[in-house]
Amino acid sequence: MQVGYTDAFKRQVKRLSRRYRRIRDDVQPLIDRLVSGETPGDRIQGLGHILYKVRVRNSDLPKGKSGGYRVVYYLRTDTDVSLIAIYSKSEQSDISLETLLRIISEDA
């Protein structure tokens, strides 16, 4: 499985890394799972694309996965996945479907 990153995802990681120094280390186990062919998380319905949202622990905050990050990824093909969004649950409650569609269309 090949894992790619949208420009929006890269910007979000850069912004979050100013506050959460270990964000890249926290996301790496998810990337490893995606590379091995797993599809963790919950499928997001109603978009016409195969998107999943998964909880990722924030090791900079002692709140476990519930207060951690949310990562949204797009299963493009059987061998291609794109990480499209990441946000901290303590800063943002959810991400809109319109925002996800905009990110996908910008990356196309």
MDTraj code that builds the backbone (N, CA, C; nanometers):
import mdtraj as md
import numpy as np

residues = "MET GLN VAL GLY TYR THR ASP ALA PHE LYS ARG GLN VAL LYS ARG LEU SER ARG ARG TYR ARG ARG ILE ARG ASP ASP VAL GLN PRO LEU ILE ASP ARG LEU VAL SER GLY GLU THR PRO GLY ASP ARG ILE GLN GLY LEU GLY HIS ILE LEU TYR LYS VAL ARG VAL ARG ASN SER ASP LEU PRO LYS GLY LYS SER GLY GLY TYR ARG VAL VAL TYR TYR LEU ARG THR ASP THR ASP VAL SER LEU ILE ALA ILE TYR SER LYS SER GLU GLN SER ASP ILE SER LEU GLU THR LEU LEU ARG ILE ILE SER GLU ASP ALA".split()
xyz = np.array([
    [0.0843, -0.1173, 0.0000],
    [0.0000, 0.0000, 0.0000],
    [0.0893, 0.1242, 0.0000],
    [0.0560, 0.2184, -0.0846],
    [0.1312, 0.3436, -0.0929],
    [0.0513, 0.4533, -0.0226],
    [0.1174, 0.5287, 0.0644],
    [0.0520, 0.6346, 0.1409],
    [0.1030, 0.7693, 0.0936],
    [0.0080, 0.8582, 0.0564],
    [0.0424, 0.9938, 0.0151],
    [-0.0189, 1.0948, 0.1104],
    [0.0152, 1.2200, 0.0893],
    [-0.0316, 1.3277, 0.1774],
    [-0.0805, 1.4438, 0.0929],
    [-0.1968, 1.4972, 0.1264],
    [-0.2443, 1.6164, 0.0572],
    [-0.1703, 1.7384, 0.1121],
    [-0.1738, 1.8466, 0.0367],
    [-0.1119, 1.9711, 0.0830],
    [-0.1802, 2.0206, 0.2103],
    [-0.3120, 2.0015, 0.2180],
    [-0.3867, 2.0440, 0.3372],
    [-0.3384, 1.9667, 0.4597],
    [-0.3155, 1.8367, 0.4448],
    [-0.2669, 1.7554, 0.5562],
    [-0.1297, 1.8043, 0.6019],
    [-0.0418, 1.8308, 0.5071],
    [0.0924, 1.8789, 0.5412],
    [0.0861, 2.0122, 0.6166],
    [-0.0010, 2.1026, 0.5716],
    [-0.0162, 2.2321, 0.6404],
    [-0.0694, 2.2126, 0.7821],
    [-0.1654, 2.1238, 0.7974],
    [-0.2241, 2.0995, 0.9297],
    [-0.1220, 2.0386, 1.0252],
    [-0.0396, 1.9451, 0.9767],
    [0.0638, 1.8857, 1.0613],
    [0.1654, 1.9919, 1.1019],
    [0.2025, 2.0764, 1.0082],
    [0.2999, 2.1822, 1.0384],
    [0.2454, 2.2764, 1.1458],
    [0.1183, 2.3145, 1.1331],
    [0.0565, 2.4039, 1.2310],
    [0.0468, 2.3363, 1.3677],
    [0.0011, 2.2125, 1.3697],
    [-0.0133, 2.1402, 1.4966],
    [0.1212, 2.1089, 1.5618],
    [0.2257, 2.0936, 1.4810],
    [0.3571, 2.0568, 1.5371],
    [0.4174, 2.1697, 1.6201],
    [0.3689, 2.2911, 1.6015],
    [0.4169, 2.4019, 1.6853],
    [0.3728, 2.3831, 1.8299],
    [0.2558, 2.3244, 1.8484],
    [0.2021, 2.3028, 1.9826],
    [0.2290, 2.1619, 2.0345],
    [0.2257, 2.0646, 1.9437],
    [0.2425, 1.9240, 1.9811],
    [0.3679, 1.8697, 1.9121],
    [0.4765, 1.8650, 1.9842],
    [0.6077, 1.8322, 1.9284],
    [0.6175, 1.6885, 1.8758],
    [0.5418, 1.5973, 1.9326],
    [0.5542, 1.4558, 1.8955],
    [0.4468, 1.4091, 1.7976],
    [0.3861, 1.5008, 1.7251],
    [0.2752, 1.4650, 1.6356],
    [0.3185, 1.3638, 1.5289],
    [0.4360, 1.3821, 1.4737],
    [0.4811, 1.2905, 1.3683],
    [0.5015, 1.1491, 1.4230],
    [0.5563, 1.1397, 1.5429],
    [0.5732, 1.0084, 1.6065],
    [0.4383, 0.9450, 1.6394],
    [0.3398, 1.0275, 1.6746],
    [0.2069, 0.9764, 1.7083],
    [0.1335, 0.9236, 1.5848],
    [0.1555, 0.9858, 1.4699],
    [0.0858, 0.9469, 1.3469],
    [0.1538, 0.8273, 1.2788],
    [0.2812, 0.8059, 1.3056],
    [0.3569, 0.6998, 1.2370],
    [0.2954, 0.5605, 1.2517],
    [0.2465, 0.5193, 1.3705],
    [0.1840, 0.3862, 1.3781],
    [0.0629, 0.3709, 1.2851],
    [-0.0144, 0.4776, 1.2659],
    [-0.1267, 0.4730, 1.1714],
    [-0.0750, 0.4527, 1.0297],
    [0.0295, 0.5254, 0.9930],
    [0.0866, 0.5111, 0.8592],
    [0.1361, 0.3683, 0.8388],
    [0.2003, 0.3125, 0.9406],
    [0.2485, 0.1739, 0.9316],
    [0.1328, 0.0765, 0.9101],
    [0.0221, 0.0995, 0.9789],
    [-0.0957, 0.0126, 0.9618],
    [-0.1530, 0.0256, 0.8211],
    [-0.1558, 0.1472, 0.7672],
    [-0.2071, 0.1682, 0.6320],
    [-0.1168, 0.1015, 0.5295],
    [0.0144, 0.1129, 0.5469],
    [0.1099, 0.0502, 0.4549],
    [0.0916, -0.1011, 0.4545],
    [0.0599, -0.1581, 0.5704],
    [0.0422, -0.3038, 0.5780],
    [-0.0924, -0.3503, 0.5221],
    [-0.1768, -0.2565, 0.4777],
    [-0.3019, -0.2938, 0.4134],
    [-0.4248, -0.2861, 0.5014],
    [-0.4101, -0.2458, 0.6266],
    [-0.5255, -0.2322, 0.7161],
    [-0.6033, -0.1050, 0.6811],
    [-0.7310, -0.1047, 0.7195],
    [-0.8138, 0.0153, 0.7059],
    [-0.8788, 0.0447, 0.8408],
    [-0.8013, 0.1017, 0.9338],
    [-0.8555, 0.1302, 1.0666],
    [-0.9517, 0.2490, 1.0641],
    [-1.0330, 0.2593, 1.1669],
    [-1.1223, 0.3739, 1.1815],
    [-1.2628, 0.3461, 1.1333],
    [-1.3418, 0.4527, 1.1325],
    [-1.4820, 0.4448, 1.0923],
    [-1.4997, 0.5076, 0.9555],
    [-1.5776, 0.4418, 0.8706],
    [-1.6034, 0.4943, 0.7369],
    [-1.6970, 0.6148, 0.7461],
    [-1.6638, 0.7183, 0.6700],
    [-1.7467, 0.8390, 0.6626],
    [-1.8427, 0.8203, 0.5463],
    [-1.9705, 0.8258, 0.5746],
    [-2.0741, 0.8010, 0.4737],
    [-2.1198, 0.9309, 0.4079],
    [-2.1770, 0.9185, 0.2896],
    [-2.2456, 1.0295, 0.2256],
    [-2.1595, 1.1193, 0.1391],
    [-2.0410, 1.0750, 0.1005],
    [-1.9543, 1.1597, 0.0195],
    [-1.9308, 1.1056, -0.1214],
    [-1.9585, 0.9789, -0.1431],
    [-1.9306, 0.9199, -0.2732],
    [-1.7850, 0.8800, -0.2887],
    [-1.7051, 0.8964, -0.1837],
    [-1.5655, 0.8552, -0.1810],
    [-1.5469, 0.7641, -0.0602],
    [-1.4433, 0.6834, -0.0630],
    [-1.4155, 0.5941, 0.0496],
    [-1.3220, 0.6659, 0.1463],
    [-1.3813, 0.7277, 0.2488],
    [-1.3064, 0.8017, 0.3493],
    [-1.3233, 0.7350, 0.4848],
    [-1.2164, 0.7380, 0.5629],
    [-1.2195, 0.6857, 0.6987],
    [-1.1670, 0.7918, 0.7946],
    [-1.2234, 0.7928, 0.9151],
    [-1.1739, 0.8797, 1.0216],
    [-1.1283, 0.7898, 1.1347],
    [-1.0063, 0.8134, 1.1821],
    [-0.9483, 0.7291, 1.2861],
    [-0.8931, 0.8163, 1.3990],
    [-0.9065, 0.7646, 1.5205],
    [-0.8499, 0.8319, 1.6379],
    [-0.7024, 0.7959, 1.6500],
    [-0.6226, 0.8963, 1.6844],
    [-0.4798, 0.8752, 1.7076],
    [-0.4445, 0.9418, 1.8395],
    [-0.3734, 0.8699, 1.9228],
    [-0.3349, 0.9204, 2.0544],
    [-0.2387, 1.0381, 2.0410],
    [-0.2579, 1.1409, 2.1230],
    [-0.1680, 1.2551, 2.1303],
    [-0.0816, 1.2357, 2.2546],
    [0.0445, 1.1994, 2.2349],
    [0.1317, 1.1725, 2.3495],
    [0.1732, 1.2997, 2.4224],
    [0.1430, 1.4168, 2.3666],
    [0.1712, 1.5436, 2.4350],
    [0.0604, 1.5810, 2.5330],
    [-0.0546, 1.5147, 2.5239],
    [-0.1663, 1.5382, 2.6159],
    [-0.2031, 1.4066, 2.6841],
    [-0.2232, 1.4067, 2.8135],
    [-0.2555, 1.2815, 2.8840],
    [-0.4049, 1.2484, 2.8818],
    [-0.4670, 1.2534, 2.7649],
    [-0.6110, 1.2291, 2.7554],
    [-0.6451, 1.1022, 2.6784],
    [-0.5461, 1.0282, 2.6319],
    [-0.5745, 0.9088, 2.5535],
    [-0.6221, 0.9436, 2.4138],
    [-0.6842, 0.8470, 2.3472],
    [-0.7297, 0.8692, 2.2103],
    [-0.8466, 0.9659, 2.2008],
    [-0.9302, 0.9716, 2.3043],
    [-1.0496, 1.0573, 2.2963],
    [-1.0131, 1.2049, 2.2879],
    [-0.9034, 1.2457, 2.3481],
    [-0.8596, 1.3849, 2.3410],
    [-0.7452, 1.4036, 2.2436],
    [-0.7211, 1.3042, 2.1606],
    [-0.6081, 1.3071, 2.0681],
    [-0.6412, 1.3688, 1.9347],
    [-0.5821, 1.3139, 1.8313],
    [-0.6014, 1.3632, 1.6949],
    [-0.7086, 1.2812, 1.6248],
    [-0.7647, 1.3417, 1.5226],
    [-0.8485, 1.2701, 1.4279],
    [-0.7801, 1.2828, 1.2931],
    [-0.7602, 1.1696, 1.2283],
    [-0.6990, 1.1675, 1.0962],
    [-0.8020, 1.1137, 0.9983],
    [-0.8195, 1.1848, 0.8874],
    [-0.9101, 1.1410, 0.7818],
    [-0.8235, 1.0994, 0.6633],
    [-0.8498, 0.9783, 0.6143],
    [-0.7760, 0.9329, 0.4968],
    [-0.8716, 0.8844, 0.3894],
    [-0.8218, 0.8892, 0.2662],
    [-0.8997, 0.8615, 0.1459],
    [-0.8407, 0.7379, 0.0801],
    [-0.9209, 0.6334, 0.0702],
    [-0.8798, 0.5107, 0.0036],
    [-0.9069, 0.5286, -0.1457],
    [-0.8047, 0.5711, -0.2182],
    [-0.8205, 0.6000, -0.3616],
    [-0.8381, 0.4719, -0.4425],
    [-0.7473, 0.3770, -0.4224],
    [-0.7537, 0.2471, -0.4894],
    [-0.7151, 0.1407, -0.3869],
    [-0.7059, 0.0176, -0.4312],
    [-0.6654, -0.0906, -0.3405],
    [-0.5211, -0.0761, -0.2938],
    [-0.4427, 0.0035, -0.3654],
    [-0.3011, 0.0174, -0.3310],
    [-0.2590, 0.1616, -0.3040],
    [-0.3525, 0.2548, -0.2991],
    [-0.3182, 0.3964, -0.2842],
    [-0.4092, 0.4634, -0.1805],
    [-0.3472, 0.5204, -0.0774],
    [-0.4191, 0.5900, 0.0290],
    [-0.3615, 0.7302, 0.0419],
    [-0.4487, 0.8284, 0.0652],
    [-0.4029, 0.9649, 0.0902],
    [-0.4536, 1.0114, 0.2255],
    [-0.3620, 1.0637, 0.3083],
    [-0.4011, 1.1282, 0.4328],
    [-0.4457, 1.2682, 0.3951],
    [-0.5727, 1.3019, 0.4251],
    [-0.6238, 1.4300, 0.3762],
    [-0.6454, 1.5335, 0.4847],
    [-0.6638, 1.4919, 0.6104],
    [-0.6871, 1.5906, 0.7165],
    [-0.6451, 1.5349, 0.8513],
    [-0.5986, 1.6249, 0.9371],
    [-0.5689, 1.5902, 1.0753],
    [-0.6060, 1.7111, 1.1602],
    [-0.6668, 1.6840, 1.2739],
    [-0.6976, 1.7918, 1.3669],
    [-0.6954, 1.7370, 1.5080],
    [-0.6729, 1.8286, 1.6018],
    [-0.6706, 1.7925, 1.7423],
    [-0.8121, 1.8041, 1.7964],
    [-0.8591, 1.6987, 1.8604],
    [-0.9956, 1.6976, 1.9148],
    [-1.0124, 1.8047, 2.0219],
    [-0.9038, 1.8416, 2.0896],
    [-0.9143, 1.9456, 2.1925],
    [-0.9287, 2.0854, 2.1327],
    [-0.8964, 2.1012, 2.0030],
    [-0.9072, 2.2315, 1.9374],
    [-1.0271, 2.2416, 1.8435],
    [-1.0716, 2.1287, 1.7899],
    [-1.1768, 2.1277, 1.6886],
    [-1.2644, 2.0059, 1.7121],
    [-1.3955, 2.0254, 1.7145],
    [-1.4835, 1.9134, 1.7470],
    [-1.5035, 1.8174, 1.6301],
    [-1.5111, 1.8696, 1.5076],
    [-1.5349, 1.7845, 1.3913],
    [-1.4900, 1.8588, 1.2668],
    [-1.4919, 1.7890, 1.1538],
    [-1.4585, 1.8503, 1.0259],
    [-1.5786, 1.8308, 0.9342],
    [-1.6140, 1.9336, 0.8610],
    [-1.7350, 1.9277, 0.7785],
    [-1.7122, 1.8444, 0.6528],
    [-1.8206, 1.7873, 0.6027],
    [-1.8133, 1.7100, 0.4791],
    [-1.7723, 1.7988, 0.3628],
    [-1.8164, 1.9255, 0.3639],
    [-1.7811, 2.0197, 0.2579],
    [-1.6302, 2.0432, 0.2550],
    [-1.5695, 2.0556, 0.3731],
    [-1.4250, 2.0747, 0.3811],
    [-1.3512, 1.9541, 0.3249],
    [-1.3977, 1.8351, 0.3593],
    [-1.3343, 1.7133, 0.3072],
    [-1.3450, 1.7056, 0.1554],
    [-1.4623, 1.7368, 0.1018],
    [-1.4805, 1.7347, -0.0440],
    [-1.3908, 1.8380, -0.1122],
    [-1.3761, 1.9552, -0.0514],
    [-1.2901, 2.0603, -0.1074],
    [-1.1447, 2.0124, -0.1118],
    [-1.0981, 1.9500, -0.0045],
    [-0.9606, 1.9000, 0.0008],
    [-0.9390, 1.7937, -0.1066],
    [-1.0348, 1.7036, -0.1217],
    [-1.0217, 1.5987, -0.2242],
    [-1.0166, 1.6588, -0.3630],
    [-1.1027, 1.7572, -0.3906],
    [-1.1057, 1.8174, -0.5246],
    [-0.9790, 1.8986, -0.5524],
    [-0.9222, 1.9623, -0.4500],
    [-0.7970, 2.0371, -0.4688],
    [-0.6811, 1.9442, -0.4986],
    [-0.6857, 1.8241, -0.4440],
    [-0.5757, 1.7295, -0.4593],
    [-0.5854, 1.6482, -0.5893],
    [-0.6995, 1.6517, -0.6526],
    [-0.7221, 1.5676, -0.7721],
    [-0.6372, 1.6090, -0.8902],
])
top = md.Topology()
chain = top.add_chain()
for i, resn in enumerate(residues, 1):
    res = top.add_residue(resn, chain, resSeq=i)
    for name in ("N", "CA", "C"):
        top.add_atom(name, md.element.get_by_symbol(name[0]), res)
traj = md.Trajectory(xyz[None], top)
